[in-house]
Amino acid sequence: MVTLPNSRTEDDGSAVVRVLSYNIRSMRDDTDALARVIAACAPDLVLVQEAPRFFRWRKKLARLARAADLVMLSGGATASGPALLCSLRATVERTEDVLLPLTPGLHRRGFATAVVRFGGARLGVLSCHLSLQTDERYAQGGMLLDRLAGMGVEHAVAGGDLNDRPKGRTFRRLATELRDCWATAPWGGENTSTPGDPHQRIDAIFATAGVEVIGCGVPLELDGVSEADLRAATDHLPVLAALRIPAAERP
């Protein structure tokens, strides 16, 4: 398998950034295996879904971040599950946790968002976990697009557990407005659910126009990532993308 490039800042101010999206199932499984997988991916940003939301949730998420040599950025219980972790390479401009409208009888959903800088590159970031219910999920896809458009950034990345497949109407809605990173530059594995029987792609990373997708997929053969750890860590496989973000234009 072709190796994804390491994170770096180019002479022109652009930045190569590694982004990982991962449903961690509230850290109910093997957290040591989970931390090993995340650390081996060497991400600059981790878009988490199903972060701990209840008793001592911040401490649990901070412990995971520390074990993977990262720090907490935003989200968790305050975004109803989605969260963001980042490396110390990121300069944080702002964060915002967003709670979506609640449909009675269904789980509350939200977005964890941030604007960060890597060298001369400025990037909007959004982690999501969309609804299991078809109509609500489609509406949340529209809210995701609106949120990205309102972040005031030229370049952005969004990802998470969509609970939808590429032919589903919510997935297609996002892929029409954004670049589906796997479809743009496939690398590694495709299907994300379940680790024991990967048969569907319901987790994805999307990028706005202008972001170069170098490669994206499930890191099945990445050094330091074992099949045993992927099976033990959680009930989803992670998605890793290497992106080149252009330098922001100076005012």
Backbone as JSON, one array per atom type, in Angstrom:
{
  "sequence": "MVTLPNSRTEDDGSAVVRVLSYNIRSMRDDTDALARVIAACAPDLVLVQEAPRFFRWRKKLARLARAADLVMLSGGATASGPALLCSLRATVERTEDVLLPLTPGLHRRGFATAVVRFGGARLGVLSCHLSLQTDERYAQGGMLLDRLAGMGVEHAVAGGDLNDRPKGRTFRRLATELRDCWATAPWGGENTSTPGDPHQRIDAIFATAGVEVIGCGVPLELDGVSEADLRAATDHLPVLAALRIPAAERP",
  "N": [[0.84, -1.19, 0.0], [0.54, 2.22, -0.83], [2.31, 4.72, 0.91], [0.93, 7.22, 2.98], [1.68, 10.73, 2.95], [3.73, 12.32, 5.44], [2.77, 14.76, 7.93], [3.33, 18.16, 7.19], [4.64, 21.47, 6.66], [4.66, 23.52, 3.86], [6.99, 25.48, 1.84], [5.57, 27.51, 0.64], [3.62, 28.14, 2.42], [1.41, 26.5, 2.46], [-0.11, 23.48, 3.78], [0.35, 20.06, 4.59], [-1.89, 17.92, 5.94], [-2.95, 15.48, 8.23], [-5.93, 13.79, 8.7], [-8.17, 12.16, 10.79], [-11.07, 10.22, 11.08], [-13.29, 8.81, 13.41], [-15.43, 6.58, 14.97], [-15.82, 5.98, 18.26], [-17.34, 4.59, 20.04], [-18.12, 5.45, 22.66], [-15.92, 4.78, 24.15], [-16.14, 2.2, 25.2], [-14.88, -0.13, 24.75], [-11.73, -1.68, 24.1], [-9.62, 0.48, 25.3], [-6.88, 0.89, 25.25], [-6.1, -0.34, 22.88], [-7.51, 1.29, 21.15], [-6.22, 3.79, 21.52], [-3.69, 3.1, 20.55], [-4.22, 2.64, 17.82], [-5.07, 5.2, 16.99], [-2.76, 6.75, 17.57], [-0.87, 5.53, 15.87], [-1.76, 6.36, 13.4], [-0.93, 8.93, 13.29], [-2.3, 11.54, 13.39], [-3.15, 14.98, 12.64], [-5.57, 16.06, 13.19], [-8.4, 14.73, 14.82], [-11.52, 13.53, 14.17], [-13.98, 12.78, 16.13], [-16.57, 10.46, 16.88], [-19.32, 9.49, 18.95], [-18.11, 10.1, 21.43], [-17.37, 9.89, 24.96], [-20.16, 10.79, 27.05], [-21.2, 11.06, 29.54], [-20.73, 10.41, 33.0], [-17.78, 11.86, 34.19], [-16.86, 12.5, 31.63], [-15.16, 14.32, 30.3], [-12.67, 13.81, 31.45], [-12.21, 11.18, 30.63], [-12.06, 11.47, 27.82], [-9.92, 13.23, 27.63], [-7.92, 11.61, 28.66], [-7.69, 9.68, 26.64], [-6.86, 11.3, 24.52], [-4.37, 12.16, 25.49], [-2.99, 9.72, 25.63], [-2.66, 9.23, 22.96], [-0.97, 11.18, 22.2], [-2.13, 13.7, 21.78], [-4.37, 16.55, 22.1], [-7.42, 17.71, 23.64], [-9.83, 19.38, 21.68], [-12.51, 20.31, 21.03], [-16.05, 19.71, 21.72], [-17.72, 16.58, 22.61], [-19.73, 15.71, 25.35], [-20.97, 18.18, 25.25], [-21.54, 18.56, 22.6], [-23.19, 16.53, 22.14], [-21.94, 14.1, 21.58], [-20.17, 14.06, 19.11], [-16.72, 15.01, 18.76], [-13.58, 16.81, 18.79], [-10.14, 16.24, 18.45], [-6.72, 17.3, 18.54], [-3.35, 17.75, 17.29], [-0.4, 19.27, 18.74], [0.53, 20.78, 16.76], [-1.43, 22.29, 15.62], [-2.79, 25.53, 15.5], [-5.19, 27.05, 17.34], [-7.99, 28.82, 16.39], [-10.73, 29.28, 16.9], [-13.52, 27.63, 18.55], [-16.62, 25.8, 18.43], [-19.43, 24.26, 19.78], [-22.26, 22.61, 18.59], [-25.64, 22.06, 19.02], [-28.12, 20.16, 17.5], [-31.54, 20.45, 16.26], [-33.92, 18.78, 18.3], [-35.6, 15.8, 17.74], [-38.52, 14.49, 19.04], [-38.29, 11.51, 20.87], [-36.09, 10.57, 19.55], [-32.47, 10.3, 19.41], [-30.45, 12.97, 20.63], [-28.56, 15.06, 18.5], [-25.44, 16.51, 17.32], [-22.86, 18.9, 16.32], [-19.34, 19.07, 16.44], [-17.18, 21.71, 16.13], [-14.52, 23.69, 14.68], [-12.08, 26.25, 13.96], [-8.92, 26.16, 12.66], [-5.34, 26.65, 12.34], [-2.59, 25.72, 10.33], [0.61, 26.32, 9.89], [0.66, 28.53, 7.23], [-1.87, 27.88, 6.46], [-5.4, 27.86, 6.74], [-8.15, 26.33, 8.28], [-11.44, 25.1, 8.41], [-13.21, 22.86, 10.53], [-15.26, 20.03, 11.09], [-17.0, 17.67, 12.98], [-19.28, 15.0, 12.84], [-22.21, 13.02, 13.67], [-24.62, 11.49, 12.21], [-28.23, 11.1, 12.06], [-30.08, 8.04, 12.63], [-32.54, 7.95, 11.51], [-34.19, 8.39, 8.45], [-35.31, 10.82, 7.23], [-34.69, 12.79, 9.14], [-31.93, 12.54, 9.14], [-31.31, 13.42, 6.55], [-32.07, 16.1, 6.7], [-30.23, 16.95, 8.62], [-27.9, 16.67, 7.15], [-28.16, 18.84, 5.43], [-27.98, 20.89, 7.32], [-25.35, 20.55, 8.12], [-23.96, 21.32, 5.78], [-24.77, 23.98, 5.67], [-23.64, 24.93, 8.02], [-20.87, 24.65, 7.52], [-20.65, 26.46, 5.39], [-21.1, 28.81, 6.73], [-18.9, 29.27, 8.32], [-16.94, 31.02, 7.65], [-14.55, 30.47, 6.33], [-12.27, 29.62, 3.71], [-11.45, 27.05, 3.15], [-12.36, 23.79, 4.2], [-12.96, 20.84, 6.22], [-15.0, 18.03, 6.75], [-16.36, 15.35, 8.6], [-17.35, 12.01, 9.61], [-19.57, 9.64, 11.21], [-21.97, 8.75, 9.15], [-24.21, 7.2, 9.08], [-25.24, 6.34, 6.71], [-25.05, 5.12, 3.38], [-22.93, 5.35, 0.39], [-24.75, 5.49, -1.81], [-27.0, 6.44, -0.64], [-29.39, 9.08, 0.02], [-28.64, 11.19, 1.72], [-25.85, 10.93, 1.96], [-25.23, 11.27, -0.73], [-26.1, 13.89, -1.03], [-24.22, 15.32, 0.46], [-21.88, 14.6, -0.91], [-22.32, 15.8, -3.32], [-22.04, 18.53, -2.87], [-19.61, 18.69, -1.58], [-16.26, 17.28, -1.6], [-15.96, 13.89, -1.7], [-13.65, 12.24, 0.02], [-12.61, 9.6, -0.09], [-13.63, 8.66, -2.57], [-12.37, 10.45, -4.24], [-9.56, 10.11, -3.94], [-8.75, 7.18, -3.48], [-7.39, 5.12, -0.93], [-5.88, 2.56, 1.01], [-8.33, 0.71, 2.86], [-11.89, 0.44, 2.06], [-14.54, -0.04, 3.23], [-16.18, 0.55, 6.36], [-17.67, -0.55, 8.39], [-18.6, -3.58, 9.69], [-15.77, -3.9, 12.03], [-15.18, -6.67, 12.19], [-16.44, -7.67, 9.97], [-16.2, -6.03, 7.4], [-18.42, -4.45, 5.46], [-19.79, -2.27, 4.56], [-19.73, 1.21, 3.75], [-20.07, 3.65, 5.85], [-18.92, 5.67, 7.16], [-17.13, 8.67, 6.63], [-14.94, 11.13, 5.12], [-15.07, 14.45, 4.1], [-14.17, 17.15, 1.9], [-13.81, 20.62, 1.13], [-13.88, 22.41, -2.04], [-10.74, 23.09, -3.54], [-9.14, 22.05, -1.59], [-6.6, 19.73, -1.67], [-6.87, 16.31, -2.09], [-4.86, 13.87, -1.06], [-4.83, 11.19, -0.35], [-7.1, 8.72, 0.95], [-8.72, 6.6, 3.26], [-9.43, 3.46, 4.95], [-7.05, 2.61, 7.34], [-5.74, -0.08, 6.91], [-3.33, -1.45, 6.49], [-1.39, 0.06, 7.62], [1.67, 0.92, 9.18], [2.04, -0.08, 12.5], [-0.65, -0.32, 12.99], [-2.68, -2.84, 13.86], [-4.67, -5.69, 12.9], [-5.87, -6.93, 15.04], [-6.0, -4.88, 16.96], [-7.7, -3.08, 15.62], [-10.07, -4.52, 15.6], [-10.55, -4.75, 18.32], [-10.77, -2.18, 19.31], [-13.14, -0.64, 18.83], [-16.51, -0.5, 17.38], [-16.43, 0.38, 14.78], [-14.45, 0.99, 11.83], [-11.63, 3.15, 11.39], [-11.26, 6.18, 9.42], [-8.76, 7.55, 7.48], [-7.24, 10.45, 6.21], [-5.04, 12.19, 4.03], [-4.43, 15.49, 3.42], [-3.85, 18.37, 1.42], [-3.67, 21.65, 2.29], [-4.25, 24.79, 0.97], [-2.33, 27.82, 1.38], [-3.67, 30.46, 3.33], [-5.14, 33.38, 1.95], [-3.64, 36.53, 2.36], [-4.96, 39.43, 3.95]],
  "CA": [[0.0, 0.0, 0.0], [1.29, 3.46, -0.9], [2.34, 5.41, 2.19], [0.47, 8.6, 3.0], [2.75, 11.63, 3.37], [3.72, 12.85, 6.8], [2.36, 16.15, 8.08], [4.42, 19.12, 6.98], [4.3, 22.79, 6.14], [5.45, 23.79, 2.67], [7.62, 26.8, 1.78], [4.59, 28.52, 0.21], [2.65, 28.34, 3.49], [0.4, 25.44, 2.46], [0.17, 22.46, 4.79], [-0.16, 18.7, 4.48], [-2.55, 17.63, 7.22], [-3.55, 14.14, 8.34], [-7.22, 13.89, 9.39], [-8.72, 10.85, 11.13], [-12.45, 10.2, 11.58], [-13.35, 7.55, 14.15], [-16.5, 6.35, 15.95], [-15.12, 5.26, 19.33], [-18.36, 3.87, 20.83], [-18.08, 5.9, 24.05], [-14.76, 4.15, 24.82], [-16.63, 1.05, 25.96], [-14.14, -1.32, 24.34], [-10.34, -1.71, 24.54], [-9.14, 1.85, 25.09], [-5.46, 0.83, 24.9], [-6.05, -0.61, 21.44], [-8.0, 2.5, 20.49], [-5.15, 4.78, 21.55], [-2.62, 2.65, 19.65], [-4.65, 2.88, 16.44], [-5.04, 6.65, 16.73], [-1.38, 7.21, 17.57], [-0.18, 5.02, 14.68], [-2.21, 7.14, 12.24], [-0.23, 10.22, 13.4], [-3.18, 12.58, 12.87], [-3.16, 16.36, 13.14], [-6.93, 16.27, 13.65], [-9.23, 13.53, 14.94], [-12.95, 13.81, 14.2], [-14.49, 11.69, 16.95], [-18.01, 10.28, 17.09], [-19.65, 8.73, 20.16], [-17.25, 10.38, 22.57], [-18.1, 9.74, 26.24], [-21.07, 11.91, 27.27], [-21.78, 11.05, 30.88], [-19.88, 10.59, 34.17], [-16.37, 12.15, 33.96], [-16.6, 12.35, 30.19], [-13.99, 15.1, 29.9], [-11.47, 13.11, 31.91], [-12.01, 10.01, 29.76], [-11.62, 11.92, 26.49], [-8.58, 13.78, 27.79], [-7.0, 10.49, 28.83], [-7.48, 9.11, 25.32], [-6.04, 12.25, 23.76], [-3.01, 12.13, 26.03], [-2.38, 8.45, 25.25], [-2.35, 9.29, 21.53], [-0.13, 12.36, 22.03], [-3.0, 14.75, 21.26], [-5.09, 17.31, 23.09], [-8.83, 17.95, 23.33], [-10.09, 20.64, 21.0], [-13.9, 20.71, 21.3], [-17.06, 18.67, 21.64], [-17.99, 15.62, 23.67], [-21.12, 15.82, 25.81], [-21.51, 19.49, 24.87], [-22.01, 18.45, 21.22], [-23.97, 15.3, 22.14], [-21.19, 12.95, 21.05], [-19.01, 14.41, 18.28], [-15.65, 15.73, 19.42], [-12.38, 17.05, 18.0], [-8.84, 16.22, 19.07], [-5.73, 17.84, 17.61], [-1.95, 17.74, 17.71], [0.09, 20.59, 19.13], [0.87, 21.5, 15.53], [-2.55, 23.15, 15.27], [-3.07, 26.78, 16.21], [-6.65, 27.09, 17.4], [-8.57, 30.16, 16.25], [-11.98, 29.28, 17.68], [-14.28, 26.39, 18.57], [-18.05, 25.95, 18.74], [-20.22, 23.04, 19.83], [-23.58, 22.92, 18.05], [-26.69, 21.07, 19.23], [-29.12, 20.19, 16.44], [-32.92, 20.33, 16.76], [-34.26, 17.48, 18.85], [-36.85, 15.16, 17.35], [-38.98, 13.7, 20.18], [-38.14, 10.07, 20.77], [-34.83, 10.23, 18.9], [-31.25, 10.74, 20.09], [-30.0, 14.32, 20.31], [-27.35, 15.08, 17.67], [-24.75, 17.8, 17.32], [-21.61, 19.04, 15.59], [-18.18, 19.69, 17.07], [-16.56, 22.5, 15.06], [-13.38, 24.54, 15.04], [-11.24, 26.82, 12.9], [-7.53, 26.0, 13.1], [-4.32, 27.02, 11.37], [-1.36, 24.94, 10.23], [1.45, 27.19, 9.09], [-0.12, 29.58, 6.6], [-3.16, 27.33, 6.02], [-6.51, 28.04, 7.68], [-9.05, 25.23, 7.97], [-12.61, 24.81, 9.2], [-13.29, 21.43, 10.85], [-16.56, 19.65, 11.66], [-17.24, 16.25, 13.23], [-20.73, 14.75, 12.94], [-22.78, 11.67, 13.76], [-25.96, 11.78, 11.73], [-29.34, 10.31, 12.6], [-30.49, 6.76, 12.04], [-33.83, 8.14, 10.85], [-33.87, 8.86, 7.11], [-35.65, 12.22, 6.98], [-33.91, 13.62, 10.04], [-30.55, 12.5, 8.65], [-31.2, 14.28, 5.36], [-32.11, 17.49, 7.18], [-28.96, 17.22, 9.29], [-26.92, 16.87, 6.1], [-28.29, 20.22, 5.01], [-27.45, 21.73, 8.4], [-23.9, 20.44, 8.04], [-23.5, 22.17, 4.67], [-24.99, 25.38, 6.07], [-22.66, 25.27, 9.06], [-19.58, 24.86, 6.86], [-20.71, 27.7, 4.61], [-21.14, 29.96, 7.63], [-17.73, 29.32, 9.2], [-16.07, 32.12, 7.25], [-13.26, 29.96, 5.88], [-12.26, 29.18, 2.31], [-11.21, 25.61, 3.09], [-12.92, 23.09, 5.36], [-13.09, 19.39, 6.18], [-16.06, 17.51, 7.6], [-16.38, 13.9, 8.55], [-17.98, 11.34, 10.72], [-20.45, 8.5, 11.02], [-23.13, 9.3, 8.45], [-25.33, 6.26, 9.12], [-25.76, 6.29, 5.35], [-24.09, 4.59, 2.41], [-22.7, 6.28, -0.72], [-25.91, 5.65, -2.68], [-28.09, 7.04, 0.12], [-29.61, 10.46, -0.43], [-27.87, 12.14, 2.53], [-24.46, 10.8, 1.53], [-25.14, 11.9, -2.06], [-26.24, 15.34, -0.86], [-22.93, 15.85, 0.9], [-20.89, 14.38, -1.96], [-22.58, 16.74, -4.41], [-21.56, 19.86, -2.49], [-18.25, 18.56, -1.09], [-15.51, 16.2, -2.23], [-15.85, 12.65, -0.93], [-12.21, 12.02, -0.08], [-12.34, 8.24, -0.55], [-13.92, 8.56, -4.0], [-11.43, 11.31, -4.94], [-8.21, 9.53, -3.92], [-8.85, 6.0, -2.61], [-6.17, 4.56, -0.34], [-6.25, 1.67, 2.09], [-9.6, 0.01, 2.7], [-13.07, 1.27, 1.79], [-15.68, -0.22, 4.13], [-15.88, 0.94, 7.74], [-18.55, -1.22, 9.35], [-18.03, -3.56, 11.03], [-14.4, -4.37, 11.95], [-15.12, -8.11, 11.95], [-17.02, -7.97, 8.66], [-16.36, -4.73, 6.73], [-19.28, -4.66, 4.3], [-20.47, -1.05, 4.17], [-19.01, 2.46, 4.02], [-20.99, 4.6, 6.46], [-18.08, 6.71, 7.75], [-16.47, 9.32, 5.51], [-14.36, 12.46, 5.26], [-15.36, 15.31, 2.95], [-13.4, 18.38, 1.89], [-14.31, 21.64, 0.21], [-13.09, 22.63, -3.23], [-9.48, 23.76, -3.27], [-8.34, 21.16, -0.75], [-6.1, 18.59, -2.44], [-6.96, 15.03, -1.39], [-3.72, 13.05, -1.46], [-5.26, 9.81, -0.17], [-8.09, 8.58, 2.03], [-9.31, 5.28, 3.4], [-9.23, 2.75, 6.21], [-5.62, 2.29, 7.43], [-5.66, -1.49, 7.21], [-1.96, -1.96, 6.44], [-0.5, 1.11, 8.1], [2.58, 0.48, 10.22], [1.58, 0.17, 13.85], [-2.08, -0.61, 13.11], [-2.9, -4.27, 13.71], [-6.06, -6.12, 12.77], [-6.38, -7.22, 16.38], [-6.36, -3.61, 17.59], [-8.88, -2.53, 14.94], [-11.25, -5.28, 16.05], [-10.76, -4.58, 19.76], [-10.87, -0.77, 19.71], [-14.51, -0.12, 18.74], [-17.3, -1.25, 16.4], [-16.23, 0.97, 13.46], [-13.07, 1.18, 11.4], [-11.35, 4.58, 11.2], [-10.96, 6.7, 8.08], [-7.61, 8.46, 7.55], [-7.02, 11.21, 4.97], [-3.96, 13.17, 3.94], [-4.94, 16.61, 2.64], [-2.98, 19.55, 1.29], [-4.49, 22.85, 2.46], [-3.53, 25.95, 0.46], [-2.13, 28.93, 2.31], [-4.75, 31.45, 3.32], [-4.78, 34.67, 1.35], [-3.48, 37.59, 3.33], [-5.83, 40.58, 3.68]],
  "C": [[0.88, 1.25, 0.0], [1.19, 4.19, 0.46], [1.79, 6.82, 2.06], [1.61, 9.5, 3.45], [2.6, 12.04, 4.83], [3.23, 14.3, 6.8], [3.57, 17.05, 7.85], [3.84, 20.45, 6.51], [5.24, 23.11, 4.99], [6.0, 25.22, 2.7], [6.61, 27.89, 1.4], [3.5, 28.77, 1.25], [1.53, 27.32, 3.51], [0.82, 24.34, 3.44], [-0.42, 21.12, 4.39], [-0.64, 18.29, 5.87], [-3.14, 16.23, 7.17], [-4.79, 14.24, 9.24], [-7.77, 12.48, 9.58], [-10.15, 11.03, 11.61], [-12.69, 8.83, 12.19], [-14.53, 7.57, 15.11], [-15.93, 5.46, 17.04], [-16.06, 4.6, 20.33], [-18.23, 4.15, 22.32], [-16.96, 5.26, 24.85], [-15.19, 2.98, 25.7], [-15.84, -0.22, 25.65], [-12.7, -1.25, 24.86], [-9.71, -0.35, 24.27], [-7.64, 1.88, 24.8], [-5.3, 0.58, 23.41], [-6.5, 0.62, 20.65], [-6.91, 3.56, 20.42], [-4.01, 4.39, 20.61], [-2.98, 2.9, 18.2], [-4.54, 4.36, 16.11], [-3.6, 7.14, 16.63], [-0.63, 6.76, 16.31], [-0.57, 5.79, 13.42], [-1.56, 8.52, 12.2], [-1.07, 11.38, 12.87], [-2.88, 13.96, 13.44], [-4.52, 16.69, 13.74], [-7.63, 14.92, 13.75], [-10.68, 13.99, 15.09], [-13.61, 12.6, 14.87], [-16.01, 11.67, 16.9], [-18.2, 9.32, 18.27], [-18.55, 8.88, 21.21], [-18.04, 10.16, 23.86], [-18.94, 10.99, 26.51], [-21.56, 12.02, 28.71], [-20.69, 11.18, 31.94], [-18.41, 10.74, 33.8], [-15.98, 12.03, 32.49], [-15.37, 13.13, 29.74], [-12.69, 14.38, 30.27], [-11.17, 11.91, 31.01], [-11.47, 10.42, 28.39], [-10.2, 12.5, 26.56], [-7.54, 12.68, 27.97], [-6.69, 9.83, 27.49], [-6.57, 10.01, 24.49], [-4.58, 12.18, 24.21], [-2.28, 10.85, 25.61], [-1.98, 8.42, 23.78], [-1.5, 10.5, 21.18], [-0.89, 13.5, 21.34], [-3.59, 15.54, 22.41], [-6.55, 17.45, 22.66], [-8.99, 19.32, 22.69], [-11.51, 21.13, 21.28], [-14.79, 19.49, 21.32], [-17.06, 17.72, 22.82], [-19.45, 15.7, 24.07], [-21.76, 17.12, 25.36], [-21.96, 19.54, 23.41], [-22.82, 17.18, 21.02], [-23.25, 14.15, 21.43], [-20.01, 13.26, 20.17], [-17.99, 15.22, 19.09], [-14.49, 15.92, 18.45], [-11.16, 16.96, 18.91], [-7.85, 16.79, 18.06], [-4.33, 17.65, 18.17], [-1.55, 19.15, 18.11], [0.54, 21.4, 17.91], [-0.21, 22.52, 15.17], [-2.57, 24.4, 16.14], [-4.58, 27.0, 16.17], [-7.12, 28.54, 17.34], [-9.87, 30.28, 17.03], [-12.62, 27.91, 17.61], [-15.74, 26.71, 18.84], [-18.7, 24.58, 18.71], [-21.67, 23.39, 19.48], [-24.53, 21.77, 18.35], [-27.76, 21.25, 18.15], [-30.52, 20.05, 17.03], [-33.23, 18.9, 17.19], [-35.6, 17.0, 18.31], [-37.31, 14.27, 18.5], [-38.86, 12.21, 19.92], [-36.85, 9.62, 20.11], [-33.65, 10.81, 19.68], [-30.87, 12.16, 19.67], [-28.69, 14.25, 19.54], [-26.71, 16.46, 17.73], [-23.52, 17.76, 16.43], [-20.55, 19.59, 16.54], [-17.42, 20.42, 15.96], [-15.4, 23.32, 15.59], [-12.82, 25.17, 13.77], [-9.81, 26.79, 13.43], [-6.6, 26.44, 11.98], [-3.14, 26.04, 11.47], [-0.43, 25.73, 9.32], [0.62, 28.34, 8.54], [-1.49, 29.14, 6.14], [-4.2, 27.47, 7.12], [-7.61, 27.06, 7.29], [-10.22, 25.19, 8.94], [-12.75, 23.3, 9.36], [-14.64, 21.14, 11.49], [-16.62, 18.14, 11.8], [-18.73, 16.05, 13.46], [-21.03, 13.28, 13.14], [-24.26, 11.82, 13.45], [-26.98, 10.74, 12.18], [-29.51, 8.97, 11.89], [-31.78, 6.89, 11.25], [-33.62, 8.91, 9.54], [-34.12, 10.35, 6.91], [-34.85, 13.15, 7.88], [-32.44, 13.67, 9.57], [-30.36, 13.42, 7.45], [-31.21, 15.76, 5.76], [-30.8, 17.86, 7.86], [-27.83, 17.39, 8.28], [-26.96, 18.3, 5.57], [-27.75, 21.19, 6.05], [-25.93, 21.7, 8.41], [-23.35, 21.35, 6.95], [-23.67, 23.65, 5.03], [-23.95, 25.82, 7.1], [-21.28, 25.5, 8.45], [-19.56, 26.17, 6.1], [-20.66, 28.93, 5.49], [-19.92, 30.11, 8.51], [-16.75, 30.41, 8.82], [-14.67, 31.69, 6.85], [-13.37, 29.52, 4.42], [-12.17, 27.66, 2.2], [-11.73, 24.94, 4.37], [-12.93, 21.59, 5.12], [-14.18, 18.99, 7.16], [-16.05, 15.99, 7.51], [-17.09, 13.31, 9.73], [-18.74, 10.1, 10.31], [-21.75, 9.04, 10.43], [-24.38, 8.44, 8.64], [-26.02, 6.17, 7.76], [-24.66, 5.78, 4.44], [-23.96, 5.54, 1.22], [-23.88, 6.48, -1.66], [-27.11, 6.26, -1.96], [-28.21, 8.53, -0.19], [-28.87, 11.49, 0.42], [-26.4, 12.11, 2.14], [-24.3, 11.5, 0.18], [-25.27, 13.42, -1.96], [-24.91, 15.96, -0.45], [-21.88, 15.73, -0.21], [-21.11, 15.27, -3.17], [-21.98, 18.1, -4.13], [-20.08, 19.85, -2.07], [-17.55, 17.44, -1.84], [-15.43, 15.02, -1.27], [-14.4, 12.18, -1.07], [-11.85, 10.61, -0.54], [-12.54, 8.14, -2.05], [-12.91, 9.38, -4.82], [-10.05, 10.68, -5.04], [-8.2, 8.32, -3.0], [-7.48, 5.45, -2.21], [-6.6, 3.64, 0.79], [-7.56, 0.96, 1.8], [-10.76, 0.97, 2.51], [-14.12, 1.16, 2.88], [-15.27, -0.03, 5.59], [-16.69, 0.2, 8.79], [-18.84, -2.63, 8.84], [-16.59, -4.09, 10.96], [-14.27, -5.87, 11.65], [-15.63, -8.52, 10.59], [-17.26, -6.66, 7.92], [-17.15, -4.87, 5.43], [-20.0, -3.39, 3.86], [-19.63, 0.17, 4.56], [-20.02, 3.48, 4.53], [-20.25, 5.73, 7.19], [-17.28, 7.35, 6.62], [-15.88, 10.66, 5.94], [-14.63, 13.21, 3.96], [-14.51, 16.58, 3.05], [-14.01, 19.35, 0.89], [-13.38, 21.75, -1.01], [-11.83, 23.41, -2.87], [-8.57, 22.98, -2.35], [-7.9, 19.97, -1.61], [-6.17, 17.33, -1.59], [-5.83, 14.14, -1.9], [-4.07, 11.57, -1.36], [-6.2, 9.71, 1.0], [-8.61, 7.16, 2.06], [-9.04, 4.7, 4.78], [-7.78, 2.28, 6.27], [-5.36, 0.83, 7.8], [-4.24, -2.02, 7.28], [-0.95, -0.91, 6.87], [0.4, 0.55, 9.21], [2.05, 0.87, 11.59], [0.11, -0.09, 14.08], [-2.29, -2.1, 12.85], [-4.38, -4.58, 13.55], [-6.67, -6.39, 14.14], [-6.8, -5.94, 17.08], [-7.6, -3.01, 16.94], [-10.15, -3.24, 15.39], [-11.59, -4.98, 17.51], [-11.14, -3.15, 20.14], [-12.3, -0.27, 19.8], [-15.24, -0.89, 17.66], [-17.3, -0.61, 15.02], [-14.75, 0.92, 13.12], [-12.84, 2.67, 11.16], [-11.12, 4.91, 9.73], [-9.85, 7.74, 8.24], [-7.43, 9.14, 6.2], [-5.79, 12.08, 5.12], [-4.42, 14.25, 2.97], [-3.88, 17.7, 2.56], [-3.87, 20.79, 1.29], [-3.71, 24.04, 1.93], [-3.36, 27.01, 1.55], [-3.27, 29.91, 2.19], [-4.25, 32.74, 2.68], [-4.68, 35.73, 2.43], [-4.35, 38.79, 2.95], [-5.05, 41.73, 3.1]]
}
